[in-house]
Amino acid sequence: MQTRAIYTGSFDPLTNGHMNIITRAARLYDELTVGIISNPSKVPQFPIEEREIMIAEALRCLPNVRVDHFSGLLADFVNRNGFNVVVRGLRGGSDFEYELQMAQMNARLFDERVETVFLMTDPQYSFISSSVVKEVHALGGSIDGLVPEAILQRMNEARENK
Ligand code: COA
């Protein structure tokens, strides 16, 4: 059976913490889609179409990874597109409660073939979130090594054009 996995998030921006999960998941599954969600509870720095371009650029070196975007219920997107694995990253205990609730709720909504699978984030990235990276960068701090080079370039351009 072909394993078709999806890794979702707002990715505003994509960080090296996300990259770590994506690279490892790409080795585990035949095909991995990075699914960018338009999350109505967050005001993004980069519009979803721009995030899609930035992320595709950062992931160019991974041949079995593609990028897509969606809105609405994750389970609808997963069921409709025939994914059989939903990958989630766990940075630490504080992620666990939320992820457990989401996985259990999603399990009710997913087609029977779909499993949520958790990968532990590499500890060197466990303190990162998109918001903290964005805040430090906006205030002129260094985020070298925390986001892929292609993303950093776009963030620098956006800051200069402000
Ligand atoms: N490395 C670095 N940062 C990470 C990370 C990792 N491995 N894993 C998570 N993060 C960060 C994210 O960047 C994000 O940072 P931010 O809050 O500053 O933007 C934060 O941790 C939370 O990540 P996540 O839980 O993935 O939130 P998200 O907004 O990126 O994505 C969805 C949320 C898409 C997974 C979830 O809201 C969803 O599925 N929504 C669809 C609607 C739906 O189906 N709802 C019912 C669910 S039961």
Residues whose N, C-alpha, C, O or C-beta is under 5 A from the ligand:
A	BS01	COA	T8 G9 S10 F11 T15 G17 H18 I21 I37 N39 G72 L73 L74 A75 G89 M102 M105 N106 T121 Y125 I128 S129 S130 S131 V132
